[in-house]
C-alpha cells in the first residue's frame, strides 16, 4: 500500500508540474526580430523572439514568451519557445508607428 501511495504522489506531482508554464529565469536576454518594418493595414508580418539565459545558455523548449503591440493585433499573445525561438504574427491596423514588445 505504501508503494502504491508513493507512486500515486509522484504521478500527481509530475502532472502538476506539466501544467505550470515555463518562464525564463531572471537575467535572461530576449532579442526581438520583426520580418518587415513597414506593413499596410490588414497585412501581417512575423515577429520572432530569441531567448537565452544569463550565460548564453538556451532556455528550455516550452518557455512562454508574451507578445504585445501598441497598434495592431498579435495573435496568439503567448507562444512557447521551440529551439530558443518563439514566433508570432502581427497584423497591422491603422496608420501609425506600433511598438512591439515581448517578455
N, CA and C atoms as an extended XYZ file, in Angstrom:
309
Properties=species:S:1:pos:R:3:atomname:S:1:resname:S:1:resid:I:1 pbc="F F F"
N         0.824       -1.193        0.000 N   UNK     1
C         0.000        0.000        0.000 CA  UNK     1
C         0.867        1.256        0.000 C   UNK     1
N         1.962        1.260        0.784 N   UNK     2
C         2.851        2.429        0.832 CA  UNK     2
C         3.470        2.686       -0.530 C   UNK     2
N         3.877        1.630       -1.190 N   UNK     3
C         4.480        1.763       -2.513 CA  UNK     3
C         3.483        2.389       -3.492 C   UNK     3
N         2.243        1.951       -3.417 N   UNK     4
C         1.202        2.497       -4.277 CA  UNK     4
C         0.997        3.986       -3.998 C   UNK     4
N         0.950        4.382       -2.735 N   UNK     5
C         0.743        5.782       -2.371 CA  UNK     5
C         1.916        6.648       -2.820 C   UNK     5
N         3.151        6.134       -2.684 N   UNK     6
C         4.321        6.884       -3.155 CA  UNK     6
C         4.254        7.093       -4.665 C   UNK     6
N         3.891        6.040       -5.383 N   UNK     7
C         3.780        6.138       -6.837 CA  UNK     7
C         2.682        7.119       -7.221 C   UNK     7
N         1.555        7.054       -6.546 N   UNK     8
C         0.446        7.965       -6.812 CA  UNK     8
C         0.862        9.407       -6.543 C   UNK     8
N         1.561        9.661       -5.448 N   UNK     9
C         2.024       11.010       -5.125 CA  UNK     9
C         2.985       11.521       -6.193 C   UNK     9
N         3.859       10.669       -6.681 N   UNK    10
C         4.803       11.057       -7.722 CA  UNK    10
C         4.081       11.408       -9.022 C   UNK    10
N         3.072       10.632       -9.370 N   UNK    11
C         2.296       10.905      -10.574 CA  UNK    11
C         1.565       12.235      -10.437 C   UNK    11
N         0.987       12.513       -9.286 N   UNK    12
C         0.283       13.777       -9.057 CA  UNK    12
C         1.244       14.945       -9.177 C   UNK    12
N         2.434       14.846       -8.611 N   UNK    13
C         3.437       15.911       -8.696 CA  UNK    13
C         3.851       16.121      -10.139 C   UNK    13
N         4.100       15.056      -10.884 N   UNK    14
C         4.504       15.176      -12.288 CA  UNK    14
C         3.420       15.830      -13.130 C   UNK    14
N         2.180       15.479      -12.915 N   UNK    15
C         1.072       16.067      -13.662 CA  UNK    15
C         0.945       17.539      -13.317 C   UNK    15
N         1.095       17.903      -12.055 N   UNK    16
C         1.009       19.307      -11.647 CA  UNK    16
C         2.129       20.118      -12.278 C   UNK    16
N         3.333       19.571      -12.352 N   UNK    17
C         4.456       20.288      -12.955 CA  UNK    17
C         4.241       20.504      -14.444 C   UNK    17
N         3.617       19.575      -15.099 N   UNK    18
C         3.407       19.673      -16.539 CA  UNK    18
C         2.440       20.797      -16.894 C   UNK    18
N         1.579       21.211      -15.962 N   UNK    19
C         0.593       22.240      -16.261 CA  UNK    19
C         1.085       23.647      -15.944 C   UNK    19
N         2.236       23.793      -15.314 N   UNK    20
C         2.771       25.112      -14.993 CA  UNK    20
C         3.614       25.593      -16.165 C   UNK    20
N         3.329       26.798      -16.714 N   UNK    21
C         4.113       27.283      -17.855 CA  UNK    21
C         5.552       27.598      -17.455 C   UNK    21
N         6.481       27.299      -18.366 N   UNK    22
C         7.884       27.632      -18.129 CA  UNK    22
C         8.093       29.111      -18.389 C   UNK    22
N         8.877       29.760      -17.540 N   UNK    23
C         9.260       31.149      -17.756 CA  UNK    23
C        10.774       31.238      -17.727 C   UNK    23
N        11.322       32.201      -18.424 N   UNK    24
C        12.771       32.387      -18.448 CA  UNK    24
C        13.239       32.888      -17.087 C   UNK    24
N        14.414       32.437      -16.641 N   UNK    25
C        14.929       32.913      -15.362 CA  UNK    25
C        15.285       34.405      -15.420 C   UNK    25
N        15.372       35.036      -14.262 N   UNK    26
C        15.782       36.438      -14.228 CA  UNK    26
C        17.164       36.557      -14.852 C   UNK    26
N        17.496       37.705      -15.351 N   UNK    27
C        18.764       37.991      -16.030 CA  UNK    27
C        18.857       37.323      -17.396 C   UNK    27
N        17.758       36.814      -17.936 N   UNK    28
C        17.759       36.244      -19.288 CA  UNK    28
C        17.748       37.373      -20.312 C   UNK    28
N        18.171       37.053      -21.533 N   UNK    29
C        18.191       38.024      -22.617 CA  UNK    29
C        17.144       37.646      -23.647 C   UNK    29
N        16.367       38.628      -24.069 N   UNK    30
C        15.345       38.423      -25.079 CA  UNK    30
C        15.633       39.392      -26.222 C   UNK    30
N        15.810       38.863      -27.424 N   UNK    31
C        16.058       39.681      -28.606 CA  UNK    31
C        14.862       39.541      -29.534 C   UNK    31
N        14.355       40.662      -30.000 N   UNK    32
C        13.147       40.682      -30.813 CA  UNK    32
C        13.491       41.041      -32.252 C   UNK    32
N        13.002       40.247      -33.206 N   UNK    33
C        13.192       40.484      -34.637 CA  UNK    33
C        11.826       40.640      -35.289 C   UNK    33
N        11.706       41.601      -36.192 N   UNK    34
C        10.472       41.788      -36.953 CA  UNK    34
C        10.825       41.654      -38.423 C   UNK    34
N        10.118       40.788      -39.145 N   UNK    35
C        10.442       40.496      -40.543 CA  UNK    35
C        10.300       41.729      -41.432 C   UNK    35
N         9.250       42.489      -41.248 N   UNK    36
C         9.014       43.687      -42.058 CA  UNK    36
C         8.856       44.880      -41.120 C   UNK    36
N         9.563       45.950      -41.400 N   UNK    37
C         9.453       47.125      -40.531 CA  UNK    37
C         8.265       48.004      -40.900 C   UNK    37
N         7.687       47.781      -42.080 N   UNK    38
C         6.506       48.532      -42.504 CA  UNK    38
C         5.493       47.548      -43.067 C   UNK    38
N         4.262       47.627      -42.559 N   UNK    39
C         3.178       46.806      -43.095 CA  UNK    39
C         1.948       47.683      -43.277 C   UNK    39
N         1.128       47.337      -44.251 N   UNK    40
C        -0.109       48.075      -44.513 CA  UNK    40
C        -1.219       47.563      -43.599 C   UNK    40
N        -2.252       48.363      -43.492 N   UNK    41
C        -3.418       47.986      -42.710 CA  UNK    41
C        -3.959       46.646      -43.208 C   UNK    41
N        -4.119       45.680      -42.323 N   UNK    42
C        -4.635       44.363      -42.678 CA  UNK    42
C        -3.581       43.349      -43.083 C   UNK    42
N        -2.348       43.791      -43.357 N   UNK    43
C        -1.271       42.858      -43.690 CA  UNK    43
C        -0.635       42.334      -42.404 C   UNK    43
N         0.139       41.248      -42.540 N   UNK    44
C         0.790       40.637      -41.380 CA  UNK    44
C         2.290       40.522      -41.603 C   UNK    44
N         3.014       40.445      -40.506 N   UNK    45
C         4.443       40.182      -40.540 CA  UNK    45
C         4.791       39.241      -39.391 C   UNK    45
N         5.919       38.567      -39.505 N   UNK    46
C         6.341       37.624      -38.477 CA  UNK    46
C         7.213       38.347      -37.455 C   UNK    46
N         6.924       38.105      -36.180 N   UNK    47
C         7.706       38.641      -35.077 CA  UNK    47
C         8.330       37.449      -34.362 C   UNK    47
N         9.648       37.479      -34.150 N   UNK    48
C        10.351       36.354      -33.531 CA  UNK    48
C        11.166       36.841      -32.342 C   UNK    48
N        11.046       36.151      -31.228 N   UNK    49
C        11.840       36.437      -30.039 CA  UNK    49
C        12.821       35.296      -29.818 C   UNK    49
N        14.083       35.646      -29.577 N   UNK    50
C        15.105       34.663      -29.229 CA  UNK    50
C        15.435       34.875      -27.757 C   UNK    50
N        15.395       33.798      -26.973 N   UNK    51
C        15.569       33.910      -25.525 CA  UNK    51
C        16.737       33.045      -25.074 C   UNK    51
N        17.632       33.621      -24.280 N   UNK    52
C        18.737       32.843      -23.702 CA  UNK    52
C        18.932       33.252      -22.251 C   UNK    52
N        19.434       32.301      -21.470 N   UNK    53
C        19.695       32.569      -20.061 CA  UNK    53
C        20.934       33.444      -19.923 C   UNK    53
N        21.219       33.876      -18.709 N   UNK    54
C        22.285       34.830      -18.438 CA  UNK    54
C        23.625       34.442      -19.062 C   UNK    54
N        24.033       33.207      -18.975 N   UNK    55
C        25.320       32.781      -19.511 CA  UNK    55
C        25.286       32.472      -21.002 C   UNK    55
N        24.169       32.746      -21.679 N   UNK    56
C        24.051       32.453      -23.092 CA  UNK    56
C        23.451       31.090      -23.373 C   UNK    56
N        23.144       30.348      -22.327 N   UNK    57
C        22.524       29.030      -22.474 CA  UNK    57
C        21.092       29.191      -22.985 C   UNK    57
N        20.683       28.407      -23.967 N   UNK    58
C        19.307       28.497      -24.459 CA  UNK    58
C        18.306       28.144      -23.355 C   UNK    58
N        17.158       28.810      -23.366 N   UNK    59
C        16.102       28.444      -22.426 CA  UNK    59
C        15.506       27.114      -22.852 C   UNK    59
N        14.790       26.474      -21.946 N   UNK    60
C        14.157       25.197      -22.258 CA  UNK    60
C        13.042       25.397      -23.277 C   UNK    60
N        12.882       24.427      -24.178 N   UNK    61
C        11.744       24.449      -25.089 CA  UNK    61
C        10.466       24.511      -24.273 C   UNK    61
N         9.532       25.311      -24.716 N   UNK    62
C         8.269       25.462      -23.998 CA  UNK    62
C         8.234       26.678      -23.102 C   UNK    62
N         9.357       27.414      -22.976 N   UNK    63
C         9.364       28.646      -22.190 CA  UNK    63
C         8.423       29.635      -22.872 C   UNK    63
N         7.501       30.198      -22.122 N   UNK    64
C         6.456       31.050      -22.684 CA  UNK    64
C         6.974       32.473      -22.907 C   UNK    64
N         6.738       32.985      -24.121 N   UNK    65
C         7.036       34.374      -24.465 CA  UNK    65
C         5.699       35.065      -24.718 C   UNK    65
N         5.510       36.237      -24.105 N   UNK    66
C         4.285       37.008      -24.278 CA  UNK    66
C         4.566       38.190      -25.185 C   UNK    66
N         3.840       38.283      -26.293 N   UNK    67
C         3.992       39.365      -27.255 CA  UNK    67
C         2.853       40.373      -27.075 C   UNK    67
N         3.163       41.654      -27.333 N   UNK    68
C         2.117       42.678      -27.342 CA  UNK    68
C         2.530       43.783      -28.305 C   UNK    68
N         1.559       44.592      -28.718 N   UNK    69
C         1.815       45.713      -29.623 CA  UNK    69
C         0.879       46.852      -29.270 C   UNK    69
N         1.377       48.075      -29.459 N   UNK    70
C         0.554       49.246      -29.164 CA  UNK    70
C        -0.456       49.522      -30.267 C   UNK    70
N        -0.258       48.934      -31.440 N   UNK    71
C        -1.162       49.106      -32.568 CA  UNK    71
C        -1.166       47.801      -33.355 C   UNK    71
N        -2.312       47.352      -33.775 N   UNK    72
C        -2.389       46.088      -34.492 CA  UNK    72
C        -2.710       44.953      -33.542 C   UNK    72
N        -2.661       43.743      -34.068 N   UNK    73
C        -3.018       42.560      -33.300 CA  UNK    73
C        -1.895       41.542      -33.357 C   UNK    73
N        -1.475       41.070      -32.192 N   UNK    74
C        -0.506       39.978      -32.106 CA  UNK    74
C        -1.293       38.745      -31.697 C   UNK    74
N        -1.224       37.704      -32.548 N   UNK    75
C        -2.020       36.521      -32.238 CA  UNK    75
C        -1.238       35.259      -32.526 C   UNK    75
N        -1.188       34.332      -31.591 N   UNK    76
C        -1.657       34.433      -30.215 CA  UNK    76
C        -0.709       35.299      -29.398 C   UNK    76
N        -1.134       35.755      -28.241 N   UNK    77
C        -0.285       36.648      -27.449 CA  UNK    77
C         0.798       35.887      -26.678 C   UNK    77
N         0.563       34.635      -26.363 N   UNK    78
C         1.561       33.819      -25.661 CA  UNK    78
C         1.976       32.647      -26.544 C   UNK    78
N         3.298       32.499      -26.710 N   UNK    79
C         3.830       31.455      -27.582 CA  UNK    79
C         4.971       30.751      -26.861 C   UNK    79
N         4.994       29.408      -26.851 N   UNK    80
C         6.122       28.683      -26.248 CA  UNK    80
C         7.331       28.679      -27.176 C   UNK    80
N         8.530       28.716      -26.595 N   UNK    81
C         9.733       28.643      -27.414 CA  UNK    81
C         9.883       27.241      -27.994 C   UNK    81
N        10.533       27.200      -29.134 N   UNK    82
C        10.877       25.945      -29.791 CA  UNK    82
C        12.294       26.147      -30.321 C   UNK    82
N        13.249       25.469      -29.744 N   UNK    83
C        14.671       25.664      -30.043 CA  UNK    83
C        15.056       27.133      -29.896 C   UNK    83
N        14.796       27.684      -28.750 N   UNK    84
C        15.193       29.024      -28.301 CA  UNK    84
C        14.339       30.156      -28.878 C   UNK    84
N        13.509       29.888      -29.866 N   UNK    85
C        12.744       30.951      -30.515 CA  UNK    85
C        11.240       30.769      -30.302 C   UNK    85
N        10.561       31.912      -30.295 N   UNK    86
C         9.104       31.924      -30.302 CA  UNK    86
C         8.689       32.892      -31.396 C   UNK    86
N         7.845       32.457      -32.304 N   UNK    87
C         7.409       33.318      -33.410 CA  UNK    87
C         5.922       33.562      -33.329 C   UNK    87
N         5.531       34.757      -33.763 N   UNK    88
C         4.144       35.168      -33.678 CA  UNK    88
C         3.813       36.006      -34.909 C   UNK    88
N         2.549       36.279      -35.114 N   UNK    89
C         2.106       37.073      -36.250 CA  UNK    89
C         1.548       38.401      -35.767 C   UNK    89
N         1.993       39.495      -36.387 N   UNK    90
C         1.487       40.839      -36.089 CA  UNK    90
C         0.695       41.310      -37.297 C   UNK    90
N        -0.578       41.647      -37.088 N   UNK    91
C        -1.428       42.157      -38.167 CA  UNK    91
C        -1.624       43.655      -37.942 C   UNK    91
N        -1.355       44.431      -38.986 N   UNK    92
C        -1.478       45.885      -38.911 CA  UNK    92
C        -2.916       46.334      -38.848 C   UNK    92
N        -3.136       47.446      -38.130 N   UNK    93
C        -4.469       48.062      -38.077 CA  UNK    93
C        -4.260       49.555      -37.852 C   UNK    93
N        -4.493       50.313      -38.853 N   UNK    94
C        -4.314       51.757      -38.737 CA  UNK    94
C        -3.000       52.191      -39.347 C   UNK    94
N        -2.771       53.494      -39.316 N   UNK    95
C        -1.575       54.045      -39.934 CA  UNK    95
C        -0.841       54.873      -38.888 C   UNK    95
N         0.126       54.253      -38.245 N   UNK    96
C         0.936       54.917      -37.217 CA  UNK    96
C         2.089       53.980      -36.883 C   UNK    96
N         2.910       54.391      -35.945 N   UNK    97
C         4.026       53.555      -35.511 CA  UNK    97
C         3.573       52.674      -34.361 C   UNK    97
N         3.827       51.391      -34.488 N   UNK    98
C         3.477       50.442      -33.430 CA  UNK    98
C         4.742       50.042      -32.689 C   UNK    98
N         4.628       49.899      -31.396 N   UNK    99
C         5.717       49.390      -30.577 CA  UNK    99
C         5.383       47.943      -30.222 C   UNK    99
N         6.251       47.034      -30.618 N   UNK   100
C         6.046       45.611      -30.360 CA  UNK   100
C         6.978       45.206      -29.220 C   UNK   100
N         6.429       44.520      -28.230 N   UNK   101
C         7.229       44.068      -27.095 CA  UNK   101
C         7.060       42.565      -26.882 C   UNK   101
N         8.034       41.984      -26.218 N   UNK   102
C         7.950       40.571      -25.847 CA  UNK   102
C         8.554       40.451      -24.459 C   UNK   102
N         8.002       39.569      -23.655 N   UNK   103
C         8.522       39.343      -22.307 CA  UNK   103
C         8.357       37.879      -21.945 C   UNK   103
